[in-house]
């Protein structure tokens, strides 16, 4: 209970008609955790539950999993620099450090495993519309936020280059 992890089943595809039992169903999803050991345990648990559930109903299952995205951990020096840049650009009240880890997954984690990095979020909404959240069909970011993101990224790259 003290080590967070998330299993998301994002798609379920199967069958051709509502009154015909599907001969095959494919499910896809993601596994996210803050620690590699937890990721491994979750992968094993998903495979075990899928196999045991299928066996209980006399069905067959084929479990395939790609390597999961590693936990994305910011470099402390890069984080401090990005916060300083954000405070200069947006004002101290608008540069907020998240004190609780996020279980979001991003390919950036593979890069930050190799070189110091800092993943950050920027506000993207102007006028909020009903249902307009990230990854929704109606999400429409305020385009002015791109300038903020580009400026912060350029400052982060400059910091990285200066440290090499």
C-alpha positions in Angstrom: 0.0 0.0 0.0 3.0 2.4 0.4 4.5 1.7 -3.1 2.2 3.1 -5.8 1.5 1.3 -9.0 -1.1 1.5 -11.7 -2.5 -1.1 -14.2 -4.6 0.4 -16.9 -6.6 -1.6 -19.4 -7.1 1.0 -22.2 -8.6 -1.1 -25.0 -10.7 -4.2 -25.3 -11.4 -5.4 -28.8 -13.4 -8.6 -29.7 -16.3 -10.0 -31.4 -18.3 -9.0 -34.5 -21.9 -8.9 -33.2 -23.6 -8.4 -29.8 -25.3 -11.8 -29.9 -22.3 -13.9 -30.9 -19.7 -15.0 -28.4 -16.3 -13.6 -29.5 -13.8 -16.3 -30.4 -10.9 -13.9 -29.6 -10.5 -10.8 -27.5 -7.5 -8.5 -27.3 -6.8 -6.2 -24.4 -4.1 -3.6 -24.2 -2.9 -1.3 -21.4 -0.1 0.1 -19.4 1.7 -0.7 -16.2 3.2 2.2 -14.2 5.1 2.3 -11.0 7.7 4.4 -9.2 10.0 1.5 -8.4 11.4 -1.2 -10.8 10.5 -3.9 -8.3 6.9 -2.9 -8.2 6.8 -2.8 -12.0 8.1 -6.4 -12.1 5.6 -7.5 -9.5 2.7 -5.9 -11.4 3.8 -7.5 -14.7 3.9 -10.9 -13.0 0.5 -10.3 -11.3 -1.2 -9.3 -14.6 0.1 -12.4 -16.3 -0.9 -14.7 -13.4 -4.5 -13.2 -13.2 -5.0 -13.5 -16.9 -3.8 -17.1 -17.1 -5.7 -18.2 -14.0 -8.9 -16.5 -15.1 -8.7 -18.1 -18.6 -8.0 -21.5 -17.0 -11.0 -21.2 -14.7 -13.2 -20.9 -17.8 -11.5 -23.4 -20.0 -10.1 -20.7 -22.3 -6.6 -20.0 -23.5 -4.6 -16.8 -23.1 -1.5 -15.4 -24.6 0.1 -12.7 -22.4 2.6 -10.4 -24.2 4.2 -7.5 -22.5 6.8 -5.0 -23.8 9.2 -3.6 -21.3 7.5 -1.0 -19.2 8.6 2.6 -19.1 11.0 3.2 -16.2 10.0 5.6 -13.5 10.7 9.2 -14.5 12.9 10.8 -11.9 14.0 14.4 -12.3 17.7 15.3 -11.7 17.8 17.6 -8.6 20.0 20.3 -10.2 18.0 20.4 -13.4 14.8 20.6 -11.3 16.1 23.6 -9.4 17.2 25.3 -12.6 13.8 24.7 -14.3 12.0 26.1 -11.2 14.2 29.2 -11.3 13.5 29.7 -15.0 9.8 29.2 -14.5 9.7 31.7 -11.6 11.6 34.2 -13.8 9.3 33.7 -16.7 5.9 33.2 -15.0 6.3 34.6 -11.5 6.9 32.7 -8.3 3.2 32.1 -7.7 2.9 30.3 -11.0 5.9 28.0 -10.7 4.7 25.1 -8.6 6.7 22.1 -7.6 4.6 18.9 -7.4 5.4 17.4 -4.0 3.6 14.1 -4.8 5.1 11.8 -7.5 3.0 11.3 -10.6 2.4 7.9 -12.1 2.2 9.3 -15.6 4.4 7.5 -18.1 6.4 9.1 -20.8 9.2 8.1 -23.1 11.2 10.9 -21.6 12.1 8.5 -18.8 14.3 6.6 -21.1 16.3 9.8 -21.9 16.5 10.9 -18.3 18.0 7.5 -17.4 21.0 8.5 -19.7 21.4 12.2 -19.1 20.3 14.6 -16.4 16.8 15.8 -17.1 13.7 17.4 -15.7 10.1 16.7 -16.8 7.7 19.5 -16.3 4.1 20.4 -17.0 2.8 23.7 -18.2 -0.7 25.0 -18.1 -2.4 24.7 -21.5 -5.9 25.8 -21.0 -7.3 29.2 -21.6 -11.1 29.2 -21.3 -12.1 25.8 -19.8 -14.8 24.0 -21.8 -16.9 21.1 -20.5 -15.0 17.8 -20.7 -11.8 19.5 -21.9 -9.1 17.5 -20.2 -5.7 16.2 -21.4 -6.1 13.2 -23.8 -9.8 13.8 -24.4 -11.4 14.2 -27.8 -12.2 17.8 -27.1 -8.8 18.9 -25.7 -7.7 22.2 -27.3 -4.6 23.7 -25.7 -4.2 27.5 -25.6 -1.4 27.9 -28.2 0.4 30.7 -26.3 1.5 28.0 -23.8 3.9 26.7 -26.5 6.1 29.8 -26.1 6.4 29.1 -22.4 7.3 25.5 -23.0 9.9 26.3 -25.6 11.5 29.0 -23.5 11.8 26.6 -20.5 13.1 23.8 -22.6 15.8 26.1 -24.2 16.9 27.1 -20.7 17.1 23.5 -19.6 19.2 22.5 -22.7 21.5 25.4 -22.0 22.0 24.3 -18.4 22.7 20.7 -19.6 25.3 21.9 -22.1 27.0 24.1 -19.6 27.3 21.1 -17.2 29.1 18.9 -19.7 
